[in-house]
């Protein structure tokens, strides 16, 4: 009986040291329509399952405001967030940065139809401009902050839920221009890309990051960070991560995003 007790104690200690396998929710900011978003993230979550032993369940959001609300309420265990969300959730200590793309920075763009006479931001004064949502970082917050702060113009925003819808709205003439980011523009069909031209690019900002809710065990957060970093070192893993896009996964920290605190972005961001 004493030997059995020692064995049970050893098993319990080993379990405590390694942590129990958990089921976690994982959400991603809806930059694309739901099926495309699922096709990007479900294979990645399957690989995270394999590498960590935990189960990650995709939690969808119908649009960016719904995703924002989930983040504000701390509903998601893990989430892929835009830079402003990273800045805010690290400030209130709800979420902790794990990994980001180390190969690029984020930049907002303004697009118009290729045949449009509009060639610079100043000409958009008083005109309708399409955005995915008020709080889409590169496509809306960065662009609108610079239209107001740098160019001193007022536009009429039209919110159409997704980046893809922004580009279509411009092509169809529903808006004079649209805010987006290069990564989502480059993922559009050739006929969409060829129908648009870029008239302005914003300042550079750190990219989106994978975040963990502060309630998640530190050991499990570290496991997820390590899994992303290891995936980035394999050919198959890079192929999966490039679709996010995250071409070179590196460890992320709150300090990476702190410089944005002085950009006045809170004047554009619409809270819940």
C-alpha positions in Angstrom: 0.0 0.0 0.0 2.9 2.3 0.8 4.4 1.7 -2.7 1.0 2.4 -4.3 0.7 5.6 -2.4 4.1 6.7 -3.6 3.1 5.9 -7.2 -0.1 7.8 -6.9 1.7 10.8 -5.3 4.3 10.7 -8.1 1.6 10.7 -10.8 -0.2 13.6 -9.1 3.0 15.6 -8.9 3.8 14.9 -12.6 0.2 15.9 -13.6 0.5 19.1 -11.6 3.9 19.9 -13.1 2.7 19.4 -16.7 -0.7 20.9 -16.4 -4.0 19.4 -17.4 -5.1 19.4 -21.1 -7.7 22.1 -21.5 -10.2 23.2 -24.1 -9.8 26.8 -25.1 -11.7 29.2 -27.2 -9.8 30.9 -30.0 -11.1 33.9 -31.9 -9.6 35.9 -34.8 -10.5 39.4 -35.9 -12.8 38.9 -39.0 -10.8 40.6 -41.7 -12.3 38.1 -44.3 -15.7 36.5 -44.8 -16.3 33.5 -42.4 -15.5 30.6 -44.7 -12.2 32.1 -45.7 -11.3 33.0 -42.1 -12.1 29.4 -41.1 -10.0 28.0 -43.9 -7.0 30.0 -42.6 -7.3 29.3 -38.9 -8.8 25.8 -38.5 -5.6 24.0 -39.8 -3.5 26.2 -37.5 -5.6 25.3 -34.5 -5.4 21.6 -35.4 -1.6 22.0 -35.4 -1.8 23.8 -32.0 -3.9 20.9 -30.7 -1.2 18.5 -31.8 1.8 20.4 -30.5 0.3 21.5 -27.1 -2.1 18.7 -26.2 -4.8 21.2 -25.6 -8.0 21.6 -27.7 -8.6 24.9 -29.4 -12.1 25.7 -30.6 -12.7 28.4 -33.2 -15.1 31.0 -32.0 -16.4 33.1 -34.9 -17.6 36.7 -34.9 -20.0 38.0 -37.5 -18.2 41.3 -37.8 -15.4 43.4 -36.2 -17.7 45.1 -33.6 -18.9 41.7 -32.3 -15.2 40.6 -32.1 -14.4 43.9 -30.2 -17.2 43.2 -27.7 -15.9 39.7 -27.1 -12.4 41.1 -26.4 -13.7 43.9 -24.2 -15.6 41.3 -22.1 -12.7 38.9 -22.0 -14.8 36.1 -23.4 -12.0 34.6 -25.6 -9.2 32.5 -24.1 -6.9 33.2 -27.1 -7.4 35.7 -29.8 -5.7 37.2 -32.9 -6.1 41.0 -32.4 -5.3 44.2 -34.2 -2.6 46.5 -32.7 -5.0 48.9 -31.0 -6.7 46.0 -29.3 -3.3 44.7 -28.2 -2.5 48.2 -26.8 -5.8 48.5 -24.9 -6.0 44.9 -23.6 -2.4 44.9 -22.3 -3.1 48.3 -20.6 -6.0 46.9 -18.7 -4.2 43.6 -18.3 -6.9 41.4 -19.8 -4.7 39.8 -22.4 -1.0 39.0 -22.8 0.9 39.2 -26.1 2.3 35.9 -27.3 3.5 36.1 -30.9 3.4 38.5 -33.9 4.8 38.7 -37.4 8.4 39.8 -37.2 8.8 40.3 -41.0 6.5 43.3 -41.5 4.8 46.3 -40.1 1.2 47.3 -40.6 0.2 50.1 -42.9 -3.2 51.5 -43.7 -4.0 52.4 -47.3 -6.6 54.5 -49.2 -7.8 53.1 -52.4 -10.0 54.5 -55.2 -11.2 53.2 -58.5 -8.4 53.0 -61.1 -10.3 55.5 -63.3 -11.0 57.9 -60.4 -9.8 61.5 -60.7 -9.1 61.5 -56.9 -5.3 61.3 -56.5 -4.6 62.5 -53.0 -6.4 62.4 -49.6 -7.2 66.2 -49.5 -9.6 65.6 -52.4 -11.8 63.4 -50.2 -13.0 66.2 -48.0 -16.8 65.8 -47.6 -16.9 62.6 -49.6 -18.0 59.1 -48.6 -15.2 56.7 -47.7 -15.8 53.0 -46.9 -14.2 51.2 -44.0 -14.7 47.7 -42.6 -15.8 49.0 -39.2 -15.0 51.9 -36.9 -12.4 49.9 -35.0 -10.6 48.1 -37.9 -7.0 49.2 -37.0 -5.0 49.7 -40.2 -8.0 50.1 -42.5 -10.0 52.5 -40.4 -8.4 53.8 -37.2 -5.0 54.6 -38.7 -6.5 56.0 -41.9 -9.1 58.2 -40.2 -6.7 59.4 -37.6 -4.4 60.8 -40.4 -7.3 62.2 -42.4 -8.4 64.2 -39.4 -5.0 64.9 -37.8 -2.7 65.3 -40.8 -4.9 66.5 -43.6 -7.6 68.2 -41.5 -10.5 67.0 -43.6 -13.9 65.5 -42.7 -15.2 62.5 -44.6 -18.5 60.6 -44.4 -17.6 57.1 -43.2 -19.5 54.1 -44.6 -19.0 50.9 -42.6 -19.4 47.7 -44.6 -18.2 45.0 -42.1 -15.2 43.4 -44.0 -12.1 44.5 -45.9 -13.4 42.7 -49.0 -16.7 44.6 -48.9 -14.7 47.9 -48.7 -12.9 47.2 -52.0 -16.2 46.1 -53.7 -18.0 49.2 -52.4 -15.3 51.4 -54.1 -15.5 49.5 -57.4 -19.3 49.7 -57.4 -19.2 53.4 -56.8 -20.9 53.2 -53.4 -18.0 55.1 -51.9 -15.4 57.5 -53.4 -12.6 55.7 -51.6 -11.9 52.9 -49.1 -9.6 52.2 -46.2 -7.8 48.9 -46.2 -4.4 47.3 -45.6 -2.0 45.8 -48.2 -2.3 42.3 -46.9 -6.0 42.1 -47.4 -5.9 44.0 -50.8 -3.3 41.5 -52.0 -5.6 38.6 -51.1 -8.4 39.8 -53.3 -9.2 38.3 -56.8 -7.0 39.8 -59.6 -10.0 41.6 -61.1 -10.6 43.4 -57.8 -6.9 44.4 -57.4 -6.7 45.6 -61.0 -9.8 47.8 -60.6 -8.2 49.8 -57.8 -5.3 52.2 -57.2 -3.7 53.3 -53.9 -3.6 57.0 -53.3 -2.2 57.1 -49.8 -0.3 54.9 -47.2 -0.3 55.7 -43.5 2.5 55.5 -41.0 3.8 52.1 -40.0 2.6 50.2 -37.0 3.4 46.8 -35.4 1.3 44.0 -36.8 -1.5 42.0 -35.3 -0.7 39.6 -32.4 -1.9 36.3 -31.0 -2.9 37.1 -27.4 -3.8 35.0 -24.4 -6.4 35.9 -21.7 -4.6 36.6 -18.5 -6.7 33.9 -16.8 -5.0 31.2 -18.9 -2.2 29.4 -17.0 1.2 30.8 -17.7 2.5 27.4 -18.6 -0.2 27.0 -21.2 0.4 30.4 -22.6 4.1 29.5 -23.0 3.1 26.3 -24.7 1.1 28.1 -27.3 3.8 30.7 -27.9 6.4 28.0 -28.3 4.1 26.1 -30.7 3.8 29.2 -33.0 7.5 29.8 -32.9 8.3 26.1 -33.7 5.7 26.1 -36.5 7.4 29.1 -38.1 10.6 27.1 -38.4 9.1 24.3 -40.5 8.1 24.4 -44.1 4.5 23.2 -43.4 4.1 25.5 -40.5 5.2 28.5 -42.5 2.8 27.6 -45.2 -0.1 27.7 -42.6 1.1 30.9 -40.9 1.6 32.8 -44.1 -2.1 32.7 -44.7 -2.8 34.8 -41.6 -0.4 36.4 -42.7 2.4 35.7 -40.2 5.6 35.0 -42.3 8.0 35.0 -39.4 6.6 34.4 -36.0 8.5 36.1 -33.2 7.7 36.6 -29.5 5.5 39.7 -28.8 5.5 42.0 -25.9 3.4 44.9 -24.6 6.4 47.2 -25.2 6.2 46.6 -29.0 2.9 48.4 -29.1 3.5 51.1 -26.4 4.6 53.9 -28.9 1.1 54.0 -30.4 -0.2 55.3 -27.1 0.9 58.8 -28.2 -0.8 58.7 -31.6 -4.2 59.9 -30.5 -5.9 56.8 -31.8 -8.4 56.9 -28.9 -10.1 59.9 -30.7 -11.1 57.5 -33.5 -11.7 54.3 -31.6 -15.3 53.7 -30.6 -15.6 51.9 -27.3 -18.4 49.6 -26.2 
